[in-house]
Each structure stands twice: as structure tokens, then as C-alpha cells.
Amino acid sequence: MILDIDIDGWPDGVDWADLAERALDAATAIAAELANPRLSASVLFTVDAEVRALNREWRAKDVPTNVLSFPMIGRTQLLALPTEGGPEMLGDIALAWGVCAREAEEKGITVPDHTAHLLIHGLLHLAGHDHGEDADAERMEGLERRALALMGIADPYGTG
């Protein structure tokens, strides 16, 4: 999978693009469907106002949120996608700086660690994973824990 990364409004001092690539590597290690070389996704590191506008337009929620995922193909189509052929856009992810920074501070963790979690969460959503039902949430959180462990990041849910 190839990531198209755009960074606007996030502070210097952290290589956010490298963090996104490392999160992709970890997500791919635990969700092999992301490893298809035909796939691409965009990641937008942006400000709260931009994510708020996206959330308002696409989800009818007039608030910023930490991460938004916009899948462009369904899970069934993703799982059936051959590795040969032209490029296929899996979807888009947008992260809001202010929300991410505030949440990290509230959790007592670094912004890069929290951002890695949100990137993995967003990538799993693009791959068709969900957390609407309790069993789905447990599965998705387990995948997130495993991917974050590969990056040396502690369990964000505090359950081991």
C-alpha cells in the first residue's frame, strides 16, 4: 500500500510522514489485506477546523474529532482484490491536530504515540473493520493493540 501524506498545521519536530508509514507497516503486519501493492490511501494531518468541516459535511456532526476515515471500497471488494492490476484507492484519513494533542495530554501519553494509534485505527476502518457492536469493538481493539505493540507503543486501552 502506498500512502499519499499531506501535513498542514501540525508542528515541526516530529516526522509525521514517517510515523504514518510506520503505522501502516504495523497495521499491514496484523491486517494482511492492507498489504496489496495496488492499494493507496491519503492521510491528511490538519487542523481542527478542517476536520470539523469534513465531519459536518460527511457525518452531519458539527464538531472536530480526532480521526476520520473515508473508505472508498468495501471489505468484500478489498478481500477479493487481486494483487495484479491498476491502482486502487482504498480511502482517506484525516487527523485533527488540536483534538489529538488534547487527548494525548488527557491520557498522559505522547502525541506521536496517540497519533500512531489513531492512524492504525483509521487504516483498520479503511480495511472494513468496525467497532459498532461489542464483539466488533473487541476484535478491532485487539488488532490495534497488536499493531501498536509492534511499534513499541503501550496498550491504549490499558487492558494488557
Secondary structure, DSSP 8 states (H G I E B T S, - for coil): -EEEEEE-S--TTS-HHHHHHHHHHHHHHH-GGGG-TTEEEEEEEE-HHHHHHHHHHHHS--S--SEEEEESS-HHHHHH--SSSS-EEEEEEEEEHHHHHHHHHHHTS-HHHHHHHHHHHHHHHHTT---SSHHHHHHHHHHHHHHHHHTT---TTS--
